[in-house]
Amino acid sequence: MAMRKIYSEIKGMKLKEVPGYFKPMLSVRFVKKSIQRGLDNYHAKYIETDSIEPLYHICFGGMIFSYLVALPNERRHLEHKQHAEQHGHH
């Protein structure tokens, strides 16, 4: 949804005007304000309504995070196993 809004805003711009459009969005103040607005919206949507969805967000987020943390180690083991099989080691 946000990408559609940005696309519709820059669609009519000339190429030289696009960096001027994005530059204020990359400031620290704008990023902090956007994060705060997102947290406020999340709080209003899920916390104030006593929804169970934040629990799901934590559970699934934790599973995804642990998978991503373990992924490099698992890939190393797989590469080592494949290397050993190619060279006749057990």
VMD Tcl script that draws the C-alpha trace (Angstrom):
set ca {
  {0.00 0.00 0.00}
  {2.80 2.42 0.87}
  {4.67 1.52 -2.31}
  {1.58 2.29 -4.35}
  {1.32 5.71 -2.67}
  {4.99 6.50 -3.35}
  {4.67 5.33 -6.94}
  {1.62 7.49 -7.54}
  {3.42 10.52 -6.06}
  {6.61 10.16 -8.12}
  {4.88 9.01 -11.30}
  {4.42 12.53 -12.62}
  {7.84 13.84 -11.53}
  {10.84 14.39 -13.70}
  {13.90 12.30 -12.92}
  {15.79 15.29 -11.48}
  {12.98 15.91 -8.97}
  {12.96 12.37 -7.53}
  {16.07 12.71 -5.29}
  {14.60 15.89 -3.81}
  {11.45 13.95 -2.98}
  {13.30 11.12 -1.22}
  {16.01 13.13 0.56}
  {13.78 14.41 3.40}
  {12.54 10.85 3.96}
  {16.08 9.70 4.75}
  {16.63 12.10 7.64}
  {16.92 10.78 11.19}
  {13.96 12.87 12.33}
  {11.68 11.50 9.60}
  {12.70 7.90 10.34}
  {12.10 8.35 14.08}
  {8.74 9.96 13.40}
  {7.73 7.13 11.03}
  {8.74 4.45 13.54}
  {6.84 6.21 16.32}
  {3.76 6.54 14.12}
  {3.98 2.82 13.25}
  {4.28 1.85 16.91}
  {1.32 4.08 17.81}
  {-0.76 2.49 15.05}
  {0.24 -1.01 16.22}
  {-0.67 -0.14 19.80}
  {-4.06 1.24 18.76}
  {-4.82 -1.73 16.50}
  {-3.68 -4.64 18.66}
  {-2.86 -3.66 22.25}
  {-5.84 -1.44 23.03}
  {-8.26 -3.96 21.52}
  {-6.95 -6.84 23.69}
  {-6.14 -8.84 20.59}
  {-4.20 -12.10 20.75}
  {-2.32 -11.27 17.54}
  {0.72 -9.69 19.30}
  {1.36 -13.10 20.86}
  {1.31 -14.64 17.39}
  {3.66 -11.92 16.15}
  {6.12 -12.74 18.93}
  {5.91 -16.49 18.38}
  {6.26 -16.41 14.61}
  {8.85 -13.63 14.75}
  {10.90 -15.68 17.22}
  {10.73 -18.75 15.01}
  {11.80 -16.78 11.95}
  {14.61 -15.08 13.88}
  {15.95 -18.38 15.27}
  {15.79 -19.94 11.80}
  {17.78 -17.05 10.31}
  {20.35 -17.19 13.11}
  {20.85 -20.96 12.68}
  {20.83 -20.89 8.86}
  {24.55 -20.11 8.31}
  {25.57 -22.94 10.64}
  {23.24 -25.39 8.92}
  {24.55 -24.38 5.50}
  {28.13 -24.94 6.69}
  {27.23 -28.43 7.88}
  {25.50 -29.22 4.58}
  {28.47 -27.98 2.52}
  {30.86 -30.03 4.67}
  {28.69 -33.12 4.24}
  {28.50 -32.65 0.46}
  {32.25 -32.09 0.26}
  {32.89 -35.28 2.25}
  {30.54 -37.29 0.03}
  {32.26 -36.02 -3.13}
  {35.66 -37.04 -1.83}
  {34.63 -40.43 -0.51}
  {34.79 -39.64 3.21}
  {32.15 -40.84 5.63}
}
mol new
graphics top color blue
foreach p $ca { graphics top sphere $p radius 0.5 }
foreach p [lrange $ca 0 end-1] q [lrange $ca 1 end] { graphics top cylinder $p $q radius 0.2 }
display resetview
